[in-house]
Amino acid sequence: MSLSASPLAITIATRESRLALWQAEHVRSLLEGRGHRVTLLGMTTLGDQILDRSLSKVGGKGLFVKELELALEDGRADIAVHSLKDVPMELPPGFALACVMEREDPRDAWVSPHCAGLADLPPDAVVGTSSLRRLVLLRAGLDQLGRHDVRIEPLRGNLDTRLRKLDEGRYHAIVLAAAGLKRLGLEARIRHIFEASDSLPAAGQGALGIEVRADRSDLLAALAPLAHQPTWLRVAAERTVSRAMGGSCSMPLAAYADWDRSGALRLDAAWGDPEGRSSLVRVGEQATVTTLADAEVLGERVARSLRDAGAASPAAEA
């Protein structure tokens, strides 16, 4: 497919949270730099409206993208910019991931006004997170410290809402994606960044993906220069683990890939039981990866290793 030299008029469908708007503005700037005319269509998604229940109980993080896909389908918008960790592992028929952009910091951030880390938490402390993945990883870390008194409570809302709830004293600490804080200039709120070995990131965390209708070859060509292939290969491997384990963005699953010194792709994954009935399962493998197909093969291998080690997909647990 050859790149189109003709400038396009492109409308970006975006959620209206401050972080989502930053992401859309970032893509708009890049596209305008290539001569395209770009406008934004702000939208409120079902995931933004339901704040009193955990995502795992109301349909998962796909609730953040459905309304944007409807805008693409009916022609109100041309592209949608997503945080990849919010994008379901299987896109609906007729839609395509046009590109994956260069990754920001993929790690988790510890945010607390008083506590430097897990070991600093006072008795009966409350830690907030919206993620089953973070819940099982936090619980594993707290268990190692013998801190069975600490409660891990749900934390919903956009980034600013979560920080406000922390500042109001509802939590002693919260765990967020470092990427979002950095993109919004809030890096000073980060007390500690977890290394991947301590808090393995979610599939696609820190990476932006752009979704289009699969029949829009003009947009696929226009967006191709924004793609970052090393990031795309990493997140393809990670997302394949999630897809193979059941496809939900709201599973207690971590999957993180990075290049090692030899140039091979190392993919680590972890699975935990949110009810605490079994121990955290961790596996990892590496392979030479040069294509998306290679990345998917590695992801399938790691998913098999997880299952062999005792992890169970939602279908198996039903």
SVG drawing of the C-alpha trace seen along z (x, -y; Angstrom):
<svg xmlns="http://www.w3.org/2000/svg" viewBox="-24 -22 47 50">
<polyline fill="none" stroke="black" stroke-width="0.4" points="0.0,0.0 1.5,-3.4 1.2,-6.4 -1.2,-9.0 0.2,-12.4 -3.2,-14.1 -4.1,-15.9 -7.3,-14.5 -10.0,-16.1 -9.9,-13.9 -12.2,-13.9 -11.0,-12.3 -13.5,-10.7 -12.3,-11.1 -13.5,-10.8 -13.6,-14.1 -11.4,-13.4 -8.3,-15.5 -6.0,-12.6 -8.1,-11.4 -8.1,-14.9 -4.3,-15.2 -3.9,-12.0 -6.3,-13.2 -4.5,-16.6 -1.2,-14.8 -2.3,-12.8 -3.9,-15.9 -0.6,-17.8 1.3,-15.0 -1.3,-14.7 -1.5,-18.5 2.3,-18.4 1.8,-16.1 -0.6,-18.5 -4.0,-17.0 -6.9,-19.1 -8.0,-17.7 -10.9,-18.3 -12.0,-16.6 -15.4,-15.1 -15.6,-14.9 -17.8,-12.1 -18.9,-10.6 -18.7,-6.8 -20.7,-4.4 -17.4,-3.6 -17.2,-7.3 -20.8,-7.3 -20.8,-4.2 -18.6,-5.1 -20.2,-3.2 -19.2,0.3 -15.9,2.0 -15.3,2.3 -15.0,6.1 -18.6,6.2 -20.1,4.0 -18.5,5.1 -14.8,4.3 -12.7,1.5 -14.4,2.0 -17.1,-0.3 -14.7,-3.2 -14.5,-2.5 -17.9,-1.4 -19.4,-4.9 -16.3,-5.9 -16.7,-2.9 -20.3,-3.9 -19.1,-7.4 -16.6,-5.7 -19.3,-3.4 -21.9,-6.1 -19.3,-8.5 -19.4,-11.2 -15.7,-10.5 -12.8,-9.0 -10.4,-7.7 -10.4,-7.0 -7.4,-7.4 -7.2,-4.8 -5.0,-3.9 -4.3,-0.4 -4.8,1.1 -8.5,0.1 -9.0,1.7 -10.6,5.1 -8.4,7.8 -10.8,8.6 -12.0,5.5 -15.6,5.8 -15.9,6.9 -15.1,4.0 -12.7,2.2 -8.9,2.2 -6.0,1.0 -4.3,-1.3 -1.2,-1.9 0.4,-1.7 2.5,-4.7 5.7,-4.9 5.2,-3.9 5.4,-6.2 6.6,-4.8 4.6,-1.5 5.1,-1.1 2.7,-1.6 3.1,-4.6 2.6,-4.8 0.9,-8.1 0.7,-9.0 1.1,-12.2 2.6,-10.4 3.7,-6.9 6.8,-6.2 5.8,-2.7 4.0,0.4 6.3,0.8 5.4,-2.7 1.6,-2.2 0.1,-2.8 -2.0,-0.1 -5.3,0.6 -4.4,-1.5 -6.5,-1.7 -4.9,-1.5 -7.0,-2.4 -6.9,-0.8 -9.4,-0.2 -7.6,2.8 -7.9,6.5 -4.3,6.9 -3.0,4.3 -5.1,5.8 -3.5,9.3 0.0,7.8 -0.5,5.5 -1.9,8.3 1.2,10.4 3.5,7.6 1.6,7.0 1.6,10.7 5.4,10.8 5.5,8.0 3.0,9.7 0.6,6.8 -2.7,8.5 -4.3,5.5 -4.1,3.3 -7.4,3.0 -7.4,2.6 -10.5,0.7 -12.0,-0.1 -11.0,-3.5 -13.0,-4.7 -13.1,-7.9 -10.8,-9.8 -7.3,-10.6 -8.2,-13.9 -11.1,-12.4 -8.8,-9.6 -6.3,-12.2 -9.0,-14.2 -10.3,-11.2 -6.7,-10.6 -6.4,-14.3 -9.7,-14.1 -8.2,-11.4 -10.3,-8.4 -7.1,-6.5 -3.6,-6.4 -2.2,-5.7 -3.4,-4.9 -1.7,-3.1 -2.0,-4.7 -0.3,-4.3 2.8,-6.4 2.2,-7.3 -1.0,-9.2 0.6,-11.3 3.6,-12.1 1.5,-13.1 -0.5,-15.5 2.6,-17.1 1.7,-15.5 5.0,-13.6 5.6,-15.4 2.6,-13.5 4.5,-10.2 6.1,-9.0 7.6,-5.8 7.6,-4.0 7.3,-0.2 9.8,1.7 8.2,4.3 9.6,7.1 7.6,5.7 4.4,4.7 4.1,6.2 2.3,3.8 -1.0,4.5 -1.0,5.5 -0.5,2.3 -0.1,0.0 1.6,-3.3 0.9,-2.8 -1.6,-4.6 -3.5,-2.9 -5.5,-4.4 -8.7,-2.6 -10.4,-3.1 -12.9,-1.4 -11.1,1.4 -12.3,0.2 -10.6,-3.3 -7.5,-2.6 -6.9,-6.4 -6.6,-6.6 -4.5,-3.5 -2.0,-5.2 -2.2,-8.5 -1.6,-6.9 1.2,-4.6 4.0,-7.2 2.8,-7.5 3.4,-3.8 6.3,-2.7 7.1,0.9 9.1,1.9 6.2,0.8 3.7,2.5 5.6,5.8 5.8,5.6 2.1,4.9 1.0,7.5 2.8,10.1 1.2,8.8 -2.3,8.6 -2.0,12.1 -1.6,13.4 -4.7,11.6 -6.7,12.8 -5.6,16.4 -6.5,16.2 -10.1,15.0 -9.9,11.7 -11.1,9.4 -9.3,6.2 -10.5,6.7 -8.8,10.0 -6.4,10.3 -3.6,10.6 -0.4,8.8 1.6,9.1 4.7,7.1 7.2,7.5 10.6,5.7 13.7,6.1 16.7,7.7 20.3,6.9 20.6,9.6 17.7,8.2 15.2,10.9 11.8,10.0 11.2,11.1 7.6,11.6 6.6,11.9 3.1,12.6 1.4,13.0 -2.0,14.2 -3.6,14.0 -6.9,14.9 -8.8,11.8 -10.3,13.8 -6.9,14.8 -7.5,18.5 -4.3,19.3 -0.8,17.9 0.3,15.6 1.4,17.4 4.4,15.9 5.9,17.1 8.2,15.7 9.8,16.6 11.7,14.9 12.1,15.3 13.4,13.6 10.5,11.4 10.5,9.4 6.9,9.6 3.5,9.3 3.0,13.0 6.2,13.8 4.9,11.7 1.6,13.5 3.3,16.9 5.3,15.8 2.2,14.6 0.4,17.9 3.4,19.8 3.4,17.6 -0.4,18.1 0.1,21.9 2.8,21.6 0.4,19.6 -2.3,22.3 0.2,25.1 1.3,23.3 -2.2,23.2 -3.8,20.0 -7.4,20.4 -9.2,18.4 -12.7,17.0 -14.3,19.7 -12.5,22.4 -13.7,20.9 -17.3,20.6"/>
</svg>
